[in-house]
Amino acid sequence: MIVAQNVPLQSYNSFGIVAKAHTLVRIHTEADALVAQLDLKNCPEGRCVLGGGTNIVLTGDVKPRVLKVEIAGRQLVSETEKAWTVEAGAGEDWHDFVTWTLSQGWPGLENLALIPGSVGASPVQNIGAYGVELQDRFESLDALDLDSGQIFTLNAAQCAFGYRDSVFKHASSGPNGMGLAGRALILRVRFYLPKAWKPVLGYLDLERKMTETGIQQPNAQQIYDWVCDIRRQKLPDPKVLGNAGSFFKNPTVTPEQCADIIARDPKVVHYPMPDGTIKLAAGWLIDACGWKGKSVGNAAVYEKQALVLVNRGGATGGEVVTLAKAIQTSVYERFGIRLEPEPVVI
Ligand code: EPU
């Protein structure tokens, strides 16, 4: 465990916002996590857990103690006739982990290639892309309760996954009192990868790739390559242009609300959901309000994907938040829809 004071966080948040952690604790092992938890008793300023830093907006120096999870390691934990179960330390880079599973001959995570962030953060957000969500491949995880010091295991049902949502995003005082926000430090995550692999190709961008290449039955590696290609074309590389991926969730509306919007804007991009609601493309709504390329200070709306806010260089968290609020207001005024941000503002 390494403890340091006044640590610059610019390279630890994918927005590249300049801020410092008053105290940063690097956690490399489960033992480190247990020691760090005991130390919290002498820490009235509170704590926050930092994974890959790809889903946060820093609005100033961070006074709570920052617990930076850097637990490494990946391994096959079991193999049956039906599936491989693979485990990774919370500090492993998500994309490197996906790449490694494929190189070992264990397909299943290819649609989730190139999502920035760490393995430990992946269940928090229930990351998803191109028709697959983390919950579809999740087996279980181990975490440390920062209040009690107990290590516990959760299965998928206990994680209460939803669209970009889980038990880790809800406060314990929530409606069911079961939230673990700010309380769980995820140590390692296990994935269940069935041997009866089936490609997931329903997404429009992937269908286009099939037509372009003439490959109608791609293997997992080909899907991985396509997903990487699509993401590189649409989404900015955080190493080049700071960003936190999609800034807002895609909202759902009732069929009546959707019909009302279609009557005014026939081109609105919408997808019926299995539960009868309709999902709208937030990127389209923001784009329709004319936000592409617009900026507040050095925070801007990405030219190629209106759902992504970027740091053109030197943006503050305040500028990002002001821009996000202005977007929310204009989408609300035009469509009557409240966009919900994905990243956590610290
Ligand atoms: N669109 C526009 N203008 C824009 C952006 C999008 O008209 O500026 C339209 C597109 O043409 C398309 C539709 O909106 O018809 C949806 O766009 P896209 O396929 O790019 O997907 P998305 O809904 O914007 C979601 C996820 C992404 C994920 C992709 C692929 C959310 C909030 N975002 O984006 O996840 O990679 O689908 O599955 O659900 C992330 O969460 O950080 C993320 C990148």
Residues whose N, C-alpha, C, O or C-beta is under 5 A from the ligand:
A	BS01	EPU	G128 A129 Y130 G131 A244 G245 S246 F248 K249 N250 V269 A281 G283 W284 D287 K304 Q305 A306 L307
